[in-house]
Amino acid sequence: MDKIPQNVRRYLPILDWGSKYDHDTFVSDLVAAVIVTIMLIPQSLAYALLAGLPAEMGLYASILPLIAYAIFGTSRALAVGPVAVVSLMTAAAIGDLNLTEPAQIALAAGTLAFISGVFLLVMGVFKLGFLANFLSHPVIAGFITASGILIATSQLKHILGIEAGGHSLIHIVESLLAHLGDTNVITLVIGVAATAFLFWVRKGLKPLLLAQGLKPRMADILAKAGPVAAVAVTALVSWVFALDTRGVAIVGEVPMGLPPLTAPSLSLDLWGQLFGAAVLISIIGFVESVSVAQTLAAKKRQRIDPDQELIGLGASNVGAALTGGYPVTGGFARSVVNFDAGAETPAAGAFTAVGILLAAMFLTPLLYFLPKATLAATIIVAVLSLVDFSILKKTWNYSRADFAAVAATILLTLIFGVEVGVSVGVGISIFLHLYKTSRPHVAEVGLVPGTEHFRNIKRHRVLTHPQMVTFRVDESLYFANARFLEDYVYERVTEDCGIKHVVLMCAAVNEIDTSALESLEEINARLKGMGIKLHLSEVKGPVMDRLRKSHLIDHLTGQVFLSQYAAMRALGDVSGEAGSLDAHPHDAEPHDADPQDADPHNKAAE
């Protein structure tokens, strides 16, 4: 193992944890795999139904993708496979193609997974995982909440036993109301009973089993087996009473055997039609997977590599495309179950894949009479946990801009569908980022008496000099905010003719691009024409290294100071006696203090 090059080990995390694998770890992973397999079998069937695909494609998407992630993924607990949101996005993407032949639909789903996989792999190889950061958490939360509502609403047609369609909430509800009179009473009873049972299993079965004296591990396994029990009982009832002859929609024949070897379509037209949806599916899936993986890793003081996660998820989706599956990603609920069940390594996912493979090879005939209403109930119970309107209250109280982004994402997703909703959400995230950074927080600061600290003159009682003004720039300077800084400086110096020195305090500036450099040169030249010297203080090393390569330092009318306190001492007495400050206190009361300016230990601020 030690002879394997480091760059190879980086792309194959299995070489790291695999070299330390032992019997105890194997037992922990195997137990976790049993529990997740029990949970995944009905979920995979249900999510394939949600995606508008044959049930077996859900099983196929839960075999090779899990093995691929075990080889290339870095999370010890992430459970990869079909998930609700990605299934909904898959249904929307394929629905836009207006295909009718089952073979064409399956080919399109596989091609979508392949494009998504290749896109993720390219991002991983070139370390482009940071691009997903432009999709803010509030927007993601809003999109998932809206998607949960859409998914649950779309499954009501199976609960009612009617035909209905649509990719937006309005169209789905209109379609449901139009066909409400066609409700199949038997299907409705099965759907409502299964939904109620699954809700009870989620909250009430485990406490009941513990009260009966079962050990926590066994009680947990039996509670997770609730969906399997619902599948078994309703399929048995459907078979005994021949409910398919009484209008109850059933799954029908599910092919038995190994997943087929399949290839994506090579049609450029199809690739062009699916590419946008594949990119959105990739980004949404990656952001959610990494979020879950990082949360679970932190609980065991482990770490994940986001760029390697791109490769792991990319390989999983390529694997799905080559074995009759459709797009996959890391599932939140399954990952938490996997973690709680004691999974120690990604091998738990590979063992789960073996369990799903055995189900596909031997158990599929038992699914023939399974009512689709049962699968719909499984989906509804799973996705309603995704709906979280508390994000609206949180963002309203903390940031009205984020609230607007969340609200817009939820409304647009519900009204126009998932693709429009997430596309606009991405646009809003990028717009808010550019807007906020284009108007950076710039504070005029002064010296806190008795210290060497400088704080905002509008929030603290500080000392300043009538011929000197200091601006603390709390943002990196780049093309979008360079003009804002120019205008801010000019407005301040033109209203006070006594200013002789302007100091830019750059402690928070991590980057100065070419546009910002030109703005600083322009500020320097214009201030020189006004008889004012420009100084810099607390410039970070990497920023200073780049400034030295420019003409700014050579032509700077003032000096570059190591600290702002040094600047105050040097410039505080214009006659040249350092340290002789003709200071003026600002008696502004502090208000709306933020973490940068508030100092709980500073009595001058109270």
ABEGO torsion letter per residue (X at the ends): XAABBAAAAAABAAAAAAAABBAAAAAAAAAAAAAAAAAAAAAAAAAAAAAGBBAAAAAAAABAAAAAAAAABABAABBBEBBAAAAAAAAAAAAAAGBABAAAAAAAAAAAAAAAAAAAAAAAAAGAAAAAAABBAAAAAAAAAAAAAAAAAAAAAAAAGBBBBEABAAAAAAAAAAAAAABBAAAAAAAAAAAAAAAAAAAAAAAAAAAAGBBAAAAAAAAAAAAAAAAAAAAAAAAAAGAAAAGBBBAEBBBBEBBBBBBBBABAAAAAAAAAAAAAAAAAAAAAAAAAAAAAAAAAGBBBBAAAAAAAAAAAAAAAAAAGBBBBBBBAAAAAAAAAAGBABAAAAAAAAAAAAAAAAAAAAAAAABBAAAAAAAAAAAAAAABBAAAAAAAAAABAAAAAAAAAAAAAAAAAEAAAAAAAAAAAAAAAAAAAAABBBBBBBBBBBGBABBBBAAABBBBBBAABBBBBBABBBBAAAAAAAAAAAAAAAAABAABABBBBBAAABABBBAAAAAAAAAAAAAAAAAGBBBBBBGBBAAAAAAAAABAAAAABABBBBABAAAAAAAAABAAGBBGBBBBBBBABBBBGBBAAABBAABAAAX
